[in-house]
Amino acid sequence: MPSLKVAVVILNFNGKHLLQKFLPTVIQYSNNASIYVADNASTDNSCLYLKESCPQITIIELKENYGFAKGYNQALKQVEADYFILLNSDVEVTSDWISPIINLMETDNTIAAAQPKILSYNVKNEFEYAGACGGFIDKYGYPFCRGRIFNSLEKDNAQYNDTTEIFWATGACMFVRSSVFNTLKGFDDFYFAHMEEIDLCWRIRNIGFKIMVIPQSIVYHVGGGTLDKLSPQKTFLNFRNSLLSLTKNNASGILLFKIIIRLILDGIAGIKFFIEGNARHTWAIIRAHFSFYINLKHTLQQRKKIKLLKNYKPCNKNIYQGSIVFDYFFKKRKLFSELRKDLFSA
């Protein structure tokens, strides 16, 4: 890849301990790529550590904690490369993790984004929550993955080792063409964090590009995991941002019906949280819905702008036309392989 410019960009906020642990491997295995750390105004001396210990790293010091979405948008304005690799600070990369993905993207200019296989850092033979082996959504906008549906994580037995098209690539390790990223003006700043990668991938697909998973590339992610371990603020962002994405990017026609069903399903999730003693998460879902209502006018304006993009055409491919909530909780389909293949729209 000597003629290409590939930039690994790690967003950091008070993650000095993670940089100390995982950055050396990134440096070791990222030949022919420039490495950047974009710092969201950390207060833990992250930048001082980088300056003293990693002089080969380019540091982008942001003025405040912009979160994931705006943080990357601000940082990537200062990076010149053909490909951006957005990498979480808690990811352990492996040898030759870059070339299988970049090589494929170079052979097919319709691929705008991609991800490797994401395994758990703590349980090496298990898929990791945030991305697993490629992301999908159902018709109501609920995300799931090859290897992970809701809180059920599969063991990696090479069952998903095929390179294939997916709906969304994880923000934990996302390869993206800079030209497409810039055309779409990057992530939606309003999201702050959570679900912004799904929104971006949806917009990418709606202007005619593909998203891929290349399992020959493997990384290990520490990550967070299940919903009951999340803070109420994360629950709020997940539910609100998912509703925003569904409204902004879904094809016209029965959008209103889908939103109504989605709100009802969210309400059932809120009741479930309450019964399980997680009332703060129930309140987070209520707040998410009110935030969605308050910002609905702005979201619909964004929807109109997206539809004006060159080559815009709503893409339903790889949207699961069933309900992942119904399949998982009522039909007890806990594995991706148990889902009906004919319901993935072509």
PyMOL commands that set and color helices and strands:
alter all, ss='L'
color gray80, all
select helices_A, chain A and resi 16-28+46-53+67-76+99-107+178-183+189-191+196-206+227-229+232-249+255-275+279-294+296-307+324-329+336-338+341-343
alter helices_A, ss='H'
color red, helices_A
select strands_A, chain A and resi 6-12+33-39+58-61+83-87+91-93+111-120+135-138+143-145+148-149+152-153+164-166+173-177+210-221+319-320
alter strands_A, ss='S'
color yellow, strands_A
deselect
rebuild
show_as cartoon
